[in-house]
Amino acid sequence: MFARFFSRAVFAASALACFHAQAAAQFKDAADFGFLPQKSAAENVAALQSAVDGGGTITVSKKGVYDVNDTVFLDSHTKLIFASGVTLRKVPNPKKAFSYVFLNRGAPDKKWNCDIQIDGLSLSVNGVDFPSGQIFGLCGHVSFFYARDVKITRLRCGDLAPGQFCVHVCTFEDLLVDDIIVYGRKDGIHLGRGKRFRLSNGVFRTFDDAIALNAHDYSISNPELGWIEDGVVENMTDLDAEDTTGYFCRILAGSWTDWREGMEVQKSDTVVSGGRVYRVEAKPDGRKYISKTRPTHLSGMKVLDGIKWYMVQEGAIYNAGVRNVVFRDIFLRKPRVAFSVHFDDDVWSRSYYPGAPFVGQENLVFDNVHVEYEKPVAFISSRTPINALVLRNCFLRNSPIQIRPLARMGDKSETAVKMIGCTIAPTCDYALFSASRGKPVIFESSATNVRGGHKLGIDADMAVSKITADFANPKGGK
């Protein structure tokens, strides 16, 4: 009996020691691996990579500026915490172009990672801005591709350059970006295809889009295409700036066709061939190419008939868009189009390939969105088919809602727009709601509070529309 008791006691002690060893291994101080402000960029990358290898909770607690010049890859089950006063600064790599600061380990091979968190990152781009990274179309300083359960919290970047996005996530499930401040020249948060996300508590002063929900995109700006769905964007502020392009939020869709011999293609055009999706990469010069040879390669890029074809993804999909997203508690101080429900149609990209079947975007809700500038500019500008837009408790000024589908599509699908409890404070007379001739719309407004003496109108094709407005008489179109 004593031997049996001794054996059990030894086993219990051994198990307890193993537990403590595992627990200790799960909490790491990056300084113990040589990640220190005084080290060179190459030394710091190697040290931080050693610290995060295998996952666990890794802390960077010593204040200072840490130079880095290469990508740190993150495994599943990794939590990386930066203390206040810690800044990561990109510096040039003398041996190669340096794009990503952080990337999940499986991204280059399209292998899923899960349970990754970056908390407290303060990033200085320092002019090191190279959008053509290891993965074609993925170009964020902080990037995730094929990732589930990702959290990016307390991120700061004050010098975003014009090439790379601050955060870029594509092909994801369950994403949280919370407490983020980004100033600079490119997109703050740029998403590709994925499902279940929350973007919250952000402040942006960006020349380009503060937030991009780009289900379709330029060929160089997303590595895969597909639907972005089931999300919340909340408590965001778009600060004013001296100049701007883009929008507070771009909501970008696309439709394309099967490859066929003799088809005309241009930069960023998309086709399906052999159950795979291929895209054209070319200069944005408006040149059209005639494709005579079917793309069939299984990966990478191949030149056929003088056309650079990239194999983007497996699976025969023909459209992409955004659906089931709520925007709430948004404060807009920069006078630009707030929400562009978008098709590209220029030398960089034509989201809608001529003759392609199209499926509309779906179910976008705008709740307690405040326009804080007086310049007349669209609140919502929609160029794509969409089934429903709902505005609740929004505060608008000279902020029209414009439903103007891409003309060459001939979109005859019905769009319903409902306004509930909104306040409008115009400084001029204008058409609050307008739709293109021939576009069927249902517009309803209730409990609208219009301040001041200016008139708000509606301009829609009454032959195909139904208007119920409590603030204006509709103007009929032909």
Secondary structure, DSSP 8 states (H G I E B T S, - for coil): -HHHHHHHHHHHHHHHHHHHHHHHHHEEEGGGGT--TTS-HHHHHHHHHHHHTT-EEEEE-S-EEEEE-S-EEE-SSEEEEE-TTEEEEE---SSS----SEEETTGGGT--EEEEEEES-EEE-TT------SSTT--EEEEEEEEEEEEEEEEEEEEE-SSSEEEEEEEEEEEEEEEEEEEESS-SEEE-SEEEEEEEEEEEEESS-SEEEESS--TTT-SS---EEEEEEEEEEE---S---S-SEEEE-EE-EE--TTEEE-TT-EEEETTEEEEEE--SS---EEE-S----SSSEEEETTEEEEEEEES---EE-EEEEEEEEEEE-S-S-SEEEE--BSSS-BSB-TT-----BEEEEEEEEEE---S---SEEE-S-BSEEEEES-EESS--EEE---GGG-----EEEEEES-EE--SS-EEEEEE-TT--EEEEEES-EE-SS--EEEEE-TTT-EEE-SS--EEE--
